[in-house]
Amino acid sequence: MTIQETIVIAIIEGLTEFLPISSTGHMIIASSFMGIAKDDFTKLFEVAIQLGAILSVVVLYWKKFFDFKKFDFYIKLTVAVIPALVLGFLLSKKIDALLESPLTVSISLFVGGFVLLFVDKLFKAPTIESTEKISLPKALLIGFWQCIAMIPGVSRSAASIIGGMQQKLTRNLAAEFSFFLAVPTMAAATGYKLLKAYKENPELLSNKNNLIALGIGNLVAFIVALIAIKFFIGFLQKHGFKLFGWYRIIAGAILLVLFITGYLK
């Protein structure tokens, strides 16, 4: 990967990780256009730079993350992340195979867009306005919803937010809990991917250029994600999900046309 490719993919990660439009899907499409999608380091890079993005959540919500008096908050996050840890481990090979499929991303973006068009109307009467009121069963169910995002293009953010709204969380709380849940989920995914790379292909992590790329990528993803999270919460309060739905439909349709015509492989 060149420095330019590193920065482009990191910007995409930071912009899209916490928006309901699929960061993984956008990175797969971008790397496919750049001709580096099947490179082993690219696959590792697209997961590893999530560390920078999740650090932005910890920084923005540091009071919440380090309020050790509210221990139940950590218990709820632990319960919510269990489904992703179990299914991610059991289905890791199938997930890796799907990560090489721009067609899967295109279809997921397109179909998911229609879901976002109607999600605000489907869940009109929220009753839970704070994390203290989220029960353990509700946290677990949100965790299962998050697992839908193992299909590239679905969006971890969208799946967990919709799961939260389905469990009667307000739109803003569902978004915030999705951010919180991203920290243990993505930290585990990144750690697993790095450990696997170290065991199976250690030269990926011993290469000086690769380490520089990881450093730059995480820094860029961190800075861009800080901005994206603030934008998303403000936008969500005023406008809901419809615009993101139309974006997904249009982007998915364009990508499907490019795939059918052979411009995207």
N, C-alpha and C positions, 0 to 999 in steps of 0.2 A: 504493500500500500504506500502511495505517495503521501506527503504531508497534506496536499490539497484534498485527496480522497479521505484522509483521516478527519480533517476539519468538517468536510461536507457531511459525512455520516454522523459525526458527533453533534453537529447542529440539528440534524434531523432527529436524533435520539432525544436531545434536550427539548426540542419543540413539541414532539409528539408523545413522549412517554406518559404524560399525565393528561393528555387530551384523548377523547374517545374515538380516535381515528387509527390506532395501531402503530406504535413505534417500530415494532419488528417488521410489520408489513412494509412500511415505508423504507426501512433500511434495506430490506431484501430487494425491493424494486430499484432503489438507487444503486446498490452494488451490482445488480444485474445489468443496468444500463452502462455502468462503468467497466463491466467485464471482469469483475473480481469476486462475484458472488460465490463461486465454488472453491475459492482459495481457503485453506484451512485457517489461516490467521484472520481472515475477514470474518469467518463464522465465530471465532473466539472473540474478536474485537467487538462485534455487535452485541455480545452478551456482557463482556467485561466493562464496557463504558457505562453500563447501568449503575455502577457504583457511584459515578459522579452525579448522576441524576437523583439517586436516592439520598445522597448527602444533602442535596438542596432541600429535601423535605425535612430532614433532621434540623437543618439550620433555620428554616422558616418556622418550624413548629417545635423549637427546642424546649420551650417551657412545658409543653405537653409530653414530650419524649423523656424528659428528665424530672418529671414530677413523681418521685418514688413513693409519695404518700398514697397515690392512687394505683396500687398494685394490680387491681382488677383490670386496668387498661392493658397491661402487658399480658395478662392471662387471656383476654379476649383476642389480642393479636396472635398469640400462640395458637389458640384454638382455630382461628380463621385461616392460618397458614398451613395447617396440617394436611388438608386435602391436596393442595398444590405440591407439597413435599412428597407425599405418597404417590400420587398419580404421575408427577413429574419424573420420579425415579423409575416407576414401573414402565412408563411409556416413552422413556428418553430416546430410544432408537427411532421410534415412529415420529416423534416430534422433530428430531434432527432431519429426518427425511422430508418432512413437510416444509422445513425451513428453506429447502432448495426449490420450492415450487411457487413461482410468481403467479401461476394460474390459481392456486389455492388462495393466495393473497387477494387477487382481483375479485374472485367470487365472494370472499368473506367481506371485503370492503363494500361491495355492491349490496349484498343482502343485509348486512349490518346497518347500512344507511337507512333502509326502510324501517328497521326497528327503532332507530333514534328519532325518526319523524313522529312516531306515535307514543314514545315512552312517557312524555310529560302528561299526556291524556290518560294513560293507563294507570298511573299512580298519583291520584289527585288528593288523597287524604292522609298525609303522613302524620304520625303520632309521636315519633321519637326525634327529639331535637338535640340530644347530647349523648356522648359516648357512654356516660354512666348508665343510661337507660337501655343500652344494647345488651340483651341477654346472651349467654353463651350459645344456646341453640341458634339464635339469629346470627351470631358471629360465624358459627360453623357453616350455616347455609350460604352466607355471603362468600365464604371461602370456597364452597363448591361452585358457586356462580363464576368465581374468578377462574376456575379451571377450564372454562369454555375457551378462554383466551390462549390455551395451548395450541389451538388452531391458528396459524399465522394469519393476520389480517383482522381477527376478531376484535382485538384491543383489550388488554387486561384492565385498563381503566374503565372502559365502557361496561365490560362484563360485571365488574365488582360494583360499580355505581348503580347499574340496573338492579343487581342483586340486593343492594342496600335499600333502594327505593321499593323493591318488591317486599322487603321486610319492614316497611313503614317508616324508614328513615327519611328525613327531609332531604331535598335535593342537595343542599350544601353539605349537610352532615354525611350523606352518602359519598360525596366527592372527597371530603376530608378523610373519611375512614378508608377510602380507596387509596389515598396517598399514604396513610399510615401503614396499611397492609402491604404496600409496595416495598417497604423497607425490609422486613424479614423475608418476603418472597423473593425479591430480586437479589438480596444479599446471598441467600441460599443458592439460587440459580447460578449466580456469578462464581461463588466459591466452588460449587460442584464442577462447573465448566473449566475453571482454572486448574483444579486438582486433576481432572480427567486429562487435560492437555499436558500437564506436567508429567503424568504417568505414561501417556501414550505417545506424545510428541514433544518431549522436553525442549527441543531446539526452538520451538515457537516462543518460549519464555526466556530463552538465553540469548536470543538475538537482540543486539543493542537497538537496532532500528525499530523492532517490534515494541520494545519497552518504552522507547521515546513516543511512539505512536499511541500506546496505551495511556501514557501520562498526559499527552496533549488532548487525546480524546476525552478522558475523564474530566479534565479541567474545562474544556469547551462545553461538554454536556452539563456540567454543574452550573455554569454561568447562565446558559440558555434556559435550563429547567427552572431556575429561580424566577426568571421573567415569565415563563410560560404558566407556571402555577398561579402567580398573582393575576395574570390576565384571565385565566380560565375561571377562577372563582368569581371574579367580578362579572365576567360575561355570562356565566351560568345564572347568577342571581337575576340578571335583567332579561335574558333571552332564551334560556333553556337549551335544549339539544338540537332543535330543528336545523339550524345552519350546519352543524356538524353532520347531520344526516344527509343533507343535500350534497355536501362536500364528498362524503363517502360514495354516494350513488354516482356522481359525476366522475370521480376519480376511478372507481371500479369499472364503470362503463368504458372509459378511455383505455384503461389497461387491458380490458378484455378484447377490445378492438385491436390494440397493438399486438396482443398475443395471437389472435386469430390470423392477423396479417403477417405475422412472422417477425415483427420488429422487436418483440419481447420474447425471450426464450428462457 
